[in-house]
Amino acid sequence: MNYRHHYHAGNFADVMKHILEIGLLQALHKKDNAFCYIDTHAGRGWYDLAAAPAQKTGEYLDGIRKVNTRQTFPNAWVEGYFAALDTLKEQFGKAYYGGSPWFAAQNLRPQDRMVLMEWHPVDVEKLKYNFYKNPQAVVHHRDAYEGLTAVIPPKEKRGLVLIDPPYEEERHDYPEVVELLAKAYDKWPTGTYAIWYPIKDRAPIERFERKLVKTGIRRQLICELCVMPDDNALGLNGCGLLIVNPPYLFSEEADKILQWLLPQLSQHVLAKASVKWLVGE
């Protein structure tokens, strides 16, 4: 339990993840019926990039700071992303960056709600403080691998689950994530699931994909952004978002976003972005 997201807030992986998260939430707006957003590793909710943890790594400098806000945005997802950031900065200061719960909160309608889980004892207290005035949010201090299956299916029967573990021990984390997805899908097969994962070396990702295919779950879409070549394990070269039950036409819009982000976030001539179906209908 050593991972603290404050050191990595606003990096290139956050930018990609949060824009795609907003796209998934906006798709849920197409029906008036309420939905539930569930975040299994919620962190603190938002972060001060001027504070010591973010300044120590400086990862945000190759992330949110590189995205040009003085250009025409490719779709409503990006517009919603920067609108949510503007609201955060107006409330707390220009150096702040949102976590996944913040972007979700900005995309809830009055009838919607969210369930936030965090296991780190310090971060969960900060999370509770940040959202105690929000009547649509419930914060749980619990382990996601136990907690997710305890809260699904939600009463709304519609919603998004974001699974975003720290992958501190990747050899164990990847199989655990696949097992968690399989259990959750068995209880709630109509929910939308988004699983974030780091890309360092390609070999573990290929094993991860094989395990995902073996679950028998249909409609698995993979979105990846690699800002560096993915042929070594020296650092975070890229990231992916696996989406189960993506909305109609999501893959086309996601590809548009990744191709828009690629030249802005690239750190190498071999940087690449892709959207592919791991498992189709």
Beta strands, then each sheet from edge to edge (+ up, - down):
strand 1: 36-39
strand 2: 46-48
strand 3: 96-98
strand 4: 113-117
strand 5: 137-140
strand 6: 159-163
strand 7: 192-199
strand 8: 220-226
strand 9: 238-244
strand 10: 272-279
sheet 1: 5+ 4+ 1+ 6+ 7+ 9- 8+ 10-
sheet 2: 2+ 3-
end
